Amino acid sequence: MAELQEVQITEEKPLLPGQTPEAAKEAELAARILLDQGQTHSVETPYGSVTFTVYGTPKPKRPAIFTYHDVGLNYKSCFQPLFQFGDMQEIIQNFVRVHVDAPGMEEGAPVFPLGYQYPSLDQLADMIPCILQYLNFSTIIGVGVGAGAYILSRYALNHPDTVEGLVLINIDPNAKGWMDWAAHKLTGLTSSVAEMILGHLFSQEELSRNSELIQKYRNIITHAPNLENIELYWNSYNNRRDLNFERGGDITLKCPVMLVVGDQAPHEDAVVECNSKLDPTQTSFLKVSTLLPGKLTEAFKYFLQGMGYMASSCMTRLSRSRTASLTSAASIDGNRSRSRTLSQSSESGTLSSGPPGHTMEVSC
């Protein structure tokens, strides 16, 4: 029997010809950085062009997280503090994200010509199918703030089969009444557009403190090169139609919804009223002292878990610092509903997630 000899085999054709292992690692790192920076696209719609940025790659059998920002902001100034937060990384690793900029709000956007007819909020919602068709995405979980929350809600009413869930922050689903309209006109005579928008974004108490955050956003809006565009978006928001939500009626959101509002925020009453009009078996209500990324991230994780995603996610912030105080009540129509209030406690304690299909009121 012939003696076995050790033979060294060298690869003649590397996977990438002429590329060393170090170069391959650098190329992989560059690709990851490109994904982290996002890929920006624009599509034409019946109501003009819309720009959006995609982060990550689509995950099988998972919806895209789809965001829409408020007036006076763009997707970066509205959502980057949240999605760059450390605890949020577990979420963004599991979902592709689509961040929409309302027309004329993207960085470097040219000012629209004089007389340009800016889309209504309903028309902005009608642009969303063009985005999803371009990306070949079938379903989304929407995250909207203010005007963006209204737009995503309108889209969900028109296309319920494509929306798996909604996180609506500071939503006002009501059209402005005559008194609101008159007050808005009078305010416009004495205040600049920037100050009116700040009054929409922050409470009077926050504005009176004039913190660094307020000064930052006042400077951003006042000196925005596309301020004329921002005013057009602002006008469309103030001319919105009533969403006409009706609990138990035909006009309602059919997906799981998490309503979020800051304590004493300008839209606190509107969000509370919205909660009273939505299906209590599908709606969670989160009221926080301040809209900090940590609180929103933890609540978002629970929301996703309730939808059947991220079942093994590790909860930290709320589970350490809050305990659940649960109260139950029967609804007027005889169907059981549940109200949960999470009260701040000591450093110890746990937060147990209840069964799906109950209204959850959270104060933290």
C-alpha positions in Angstrom: 0.0 0.0 0.0 1.4 3.3 -1.1 2.5 5.7 1.7 0.2 8.6 2.2 1.8 11.9 1.5 0.7 15.4 2.8 -0.3 17.6 -0.1 -0.9 21.3 0.3 -3.6 22.7 -1.9 -3.6 26.4 -2.8 -6.6 28.2 -4.2 -5.9 29.2 -7.8 -9.0 31.3 -8.3 -10.1 33.3 -5.3 -13.8 34.3 -5.0 -12.9 37.8 -6.1 -9.8 37.7 -8.4 -7.0 39.9 -7.2 -8.6 40.6 -3.9 -6.7 39.9 -0.6 -8.6 38.8 2.5 -7.9 42.3 4.0 -9.4 43.9 0.9 -12.5 41.6 1.1 -13.1 42.7 4.7 -12.7 46.4 3.7 -15.3 45.8 0.9 -17.7 44.2 3.3 -17.3 47.0 5.8 -17.9 49.6 3.0 -21.1 47.8 2.0 -22.3 47.8 5.6 -21.5 51.5 5.9 -23.5 52.1 2.7 -26.5 50.3 4.2 -26.2 52.3 7.4 -26.2 55.5 5.4 -29.3 54.4 3.6 -30.2 54.5 -0.1 -32.3 57.5 -1.2 -34.8 57.1 -4.0 -37.4 59.4 -5.7 -40.6 58.3 -7.5 -43.1 60.2 -9.5 -46.7 60.0 -8.3 -50.0 61.6 -9.6 -49.3 64.4 -7.1 -45.6 65.0 -7.8 -42.3 63.5 -6.8 -41.6 62.0 -3.4 -38.3 61.1 -1.8 -37.6 58.3 0.6 -34.6 56.6 2.1 -34.3 52.8 2.7 -32.1 51.3 5.4 -31.3 47.6 5.6 -32.6 44.8 3.5 -36.1 43.2 3.3 -36.6 40.3 5.7 -38.7 37.3 4.6 -42.3 37.4 5.9 -41.7 40.7 7.7 -43.2 44.1 7.0 -41.1 47.2 6.5 -41.1 49.9 9.2 -42.4 52.9 7.3 -42.0 56.4 8.9 -43.6 59.8 8.1 -42.4 62.9 9.9 -44.2 66.0 11.3 -44.4 69.6 10.0 -41.2 71.6 10.4 -39.0 68.5 10.3 -37.7 65.9 7.8 -37.1 62.3 8.4 -33.6 62.9 9.9 -34.5 65.6 12.4 -37.7 63.7 13.3 -36.6 60.1 13.6 -32.8 59.9 13.8 -32.7 60.4 17.6 -35.0 57.4 18.0 -33.5 55.0 15.4 -29.9 55.7 16.4 -30.7 55.0 20.1 -28.7 52.0 21.4 -31.6 49.8 22.4 -33.3 50.4 19.0 -30.6 48.5 17.2 -32.2 45.2 18.0 -35.3 46.3 16.2 -33.6 47.8 13.1 -31.6 44.5 12.7 -34.9 42.7 12.2 -36.8 45.1 9.9 -36.1 47.0 6.7 -36.9 50.7 7.2 -38.4 53.3 4.8 -38.2 56.9 5.9 -40.4 59.2 3.7 -39.7 62.9 3.3 -42.8 64.9 2.5 -42.4 66.7 -0.9 -40.0 69.6 -0.6 -38.8 68.6 2.9 -35.8 66.5 2.0 -32.3 68.0 2.5 -31.3 70.2 -0.4 -34.9 70.5 -1.8 -35.4 73.4 -4.1 -38.1 76.0 -3.1 -41.3 75.3 -5.0 -42.3 78.1 -7.5 -44.7 80.8 -6.5 -48.3 79.5 -6.9 -47.3 75.8 -6.6 -50.3 73.7 -5.4 -48.9 71.6 -2.5 -50.6 68.2 -2.1 -53.3 67.8 0.6 -52.6 65.3 3.4 -55.0 62.9 1.7 -53.0 63.2 -1.5 -49.7 62.7 0.4 -51.3 59.4 1.7 -52.1 58.5 -1.9 -48.4 58.7 -2.8 -47.6 55.8 -0.5 -48.8 53.0 -2.8 -46.3 54.3 -5.5 -43.5 54.0 -3.0 -44.4 50.4 -2.0 -44.9 49.4 -5.6 -41.4 50.8 -6.4 -39.9 48.8 -3.6 -42.1 45.8 -4.1 -43.1 45.8 -0.4 -46.4 44.3 0.4 -47.0 45.3 4.0 -45.8 47.9 6.5 -45.7 48.9 10.2 -46.3 52.7 10.1 -44.6 55.1 12.5 -45.9 58.7 12.2 -45.6 61.9 14.1 -48.2 64.7 14.0 -49.0 65.3 10.3 -47.2 62.1 9.5 -49.4 60.2 11.9 -52.5 61.6 10.1 -51.1 60.7 6.7 -50.4 57.1 7.7 -53.8 56.8 9.3 -55.5 58.0 6.1 -53.5 55.5 4.1 -54.4 52.7 6.5 -58.1 53.5 6.1 -57.8 53.3 2.3 -55.5 50.3 2.2 -56.1 48.2 5.4 -54.7 45.0 4.0 -51.2 46.5 3.6 -50.8 47.9 7.1 -49.9 45.4 9.9 -49.6 48.0 12.7 -49.4 51.7 13.4 -47.5 53.8 16.0 -49.2 57.2 16.0 -47.4 59.9 18.0 -49.2 63.2 18.7 -52.0 62.5 16.2 -54.9 64.9 15.8 -57.5 63.1 13.6 -59.9 66.0 13.7 -60.3 68.8 11.1 -60.0 72.3 12.5 -63.3 73.8 13.6 -64.3 77.4 13.0 -62.9 78.5 16.4 -59.6 76.8 15.7 -59.5 78.3 12.3 -60.2 81.8 13.6 -57.6 81.4 16.3 -55.1 80.2 13.8 -55.7 83.2 11.6 -55.3 85.6 14.5 -52.1 83.9 15.6 -50.8 84.2 12.1 -51.1 88.0 12.3 -48.8 88.3 15.3 -46.5 85.2 15.0 -44.2 83.9 12.4 -44.6 80.6 10.7 -41.7 79.2 12.6 -43.2 80.2 16.0 -46.6 78.7 15.0 -44.9 75.4 14.1 -43.0 75.4 17.3 -46.3 75.8 19.1 -47.5 72.7 17.3 -44.4 70.7 18.1 -43.9 71.7 21.8 -46.1 72.6 24.8 -46.3 76.1 26.1 -44.5 75.1 29.2 -41.6 73.7 27.1 -41.5 76.9 25.0 -41.4 79.1 28.0 -38.4 77.2 29.4 -36.6 77.9 26.1 -34.3 75.0 26.6 -31.4 74.1 24.3 -33.7 71.7 22.4 -36.2 74.5 21.8 -33.5 76.9 20.6 -32.1 74.2 18.3 -35.4 73.6 16.6 -36.3 77.3 16.5 -33.0 77.9 14.7 -33.5 74.9 12.3 -37.0 76.1 11.2 -36.3 79.8 11.2 -33.2 79.5 9.0 -34.4 76.6 6.9 -33.6 77.3 3.2 -36.9 75.6 2.3 -39.1 77.6 4.7 -41.6 78.4 2.0 -42.0 74.7 1.4 -42.4 74.1 5.1 -45.2 76.7 5.2 -47.0 74.8 2.4 -46.9 71.5 4.3 -48.1 73.4 7.4 -51.0 74.9 5.5 -52.0 71.4 4.2 -51.9 70.1 7.7 -54.2 72.9 8.9 -56.6 72.2 6.1 -56.9 68.5 6.8 -60.2 66.7 6.8 -61.7 64.8 9.7 -60.7 61.2 9.8 -64.2 60.4 11.2 -63.0 57.5 13.3 -66.0 55.7 14.9 -65.7 53.0 17.5 -67.7 50.0 16.2 -68.4 51.7 12.9 -67.1 51.1 9.4 -64.5 53.9 9.5 -61.8 52.7 11.9 -58.3 51.4 11.9 -58.4 47.6 11.6 -54.8 46.9 12.6 -53.1 47.1 16.0 -52.4 50.7 17.0 -50.2 52.3 19.6 -51.1 55.9 20.4 -48.4 58.0 22.0 -48.5 61.4 23.5 -46.4 63.5 25.8 -47.7 64.8 29.1 -49.3 68.2 28.5 -48.3 68.1 24.8 -50.3 70.4 22.5 -52.3 67.4 21.1 -52.9 65.5 24.4 -56.7 66.0 24.3 -56.9 65.1 20.6 -54.9 61.8 21.2 -57.1 60.9 24.2 -60.2 61.6 22.1 -58.7 59.4 19.3 -58.2 56.6 21.7 -61.9 56.8 22.7 -62.9 56.3 19.0 -60.7 53.4 18.1 -61.3 49.7 18.7 -60.3 49.0 22.3 -59.3 45.5 21.5 -56.7 46.8 19.0 -55.4 50.0 20.6 -52.7 50.7 23.1 -52.4 54.2 24.7 -49.0 55.4 25.9 -48.7 58.7 27.8 -45.2 59.7 28.8 -43.8 62.6 30.7 -41.3 63.3 27.8 -40.9 61.6 24.5 -37.5 60.2 25.1 -36.0 57.5 22.8 -35.6 55.0 25.6 -39.3 55.0 26.6 -40.4 54.9 23.0 -38.0 52.1 22.1 -39.2 49.8 24.9 -42.8 50.5 24.2 -42.2 49.8 20.5 -40.6 46.4 21.4 -43.7 45.4 23.4 -45.9 46.5 20.5 -44.0 44.4 18.0 -44.1 41.4 20.4 -47.8 41.8 20.6 -47.9 41.5 16.8 -45.9 38.2 17.0 -42.5 39.6 16.1 -39.3 39.6 18.2 -40.7 37.1 20.7 -37.2 36.6 22.2 -36.4 40.3 22.6 -34.8 41.3 25.8 -36.7 43.9 27.7 -34.6 46.2 30.0 -35.6 49.8 30.6 -39.3 49.6 31.5 -39.1 46.2 33.1 -36.5 47.5 35.5 -38.0 50.8 36.4 -41.8 50.2 36.3 -44.4 47.9 37.8 -47.7 47.3 36.3 -50.9 48.4 38.1 -53.8 46.8 36.3 -57.4 47.8 36.4 -60.2 46.1 34.6 -63.5 47.5 33.5 -66.4 46.4 31.3 -67.1 48.5 28.2 -70.5 50.0 27.6 -71.5 47.5 24.9 -70.8 44.6 27.2 -67.5 43.5 25.6 -64.7 43.2 28.1 -62.0 45.8 27.8 -59.0 46.4 30.0 -57.2 49.5 31.0 -53.6 49.2 32.2 -51.7 51.9 34.0 -48.0 51.6 34.4 -46.8 53.6 37.4 -43.2 54.5 38.1 -41.8 52.6 41.0 -38.4 51.8 42.4 -35.5 50.3 40.5 -36.8 46.8 41.1 -39.9 45.4 39.6 -41.2 43.8 36.4 -43.5 44.8 33.6 -45.6 41.9 32.5 -47.2 42.1 29.0 -50.8 41.3 29.1 -52.8 39.3 26.6 -53.3 40.8 23.2 -56.5 42.6 22.4 -56.8 45.1 25.3 -56.6 48.8 25.6 -53.4 49.7 27.4 -53.0 53.1 29.1 -49.4 53.8 30.1 -48.1 56.7 32.1 -44.3 56.8 32.7 
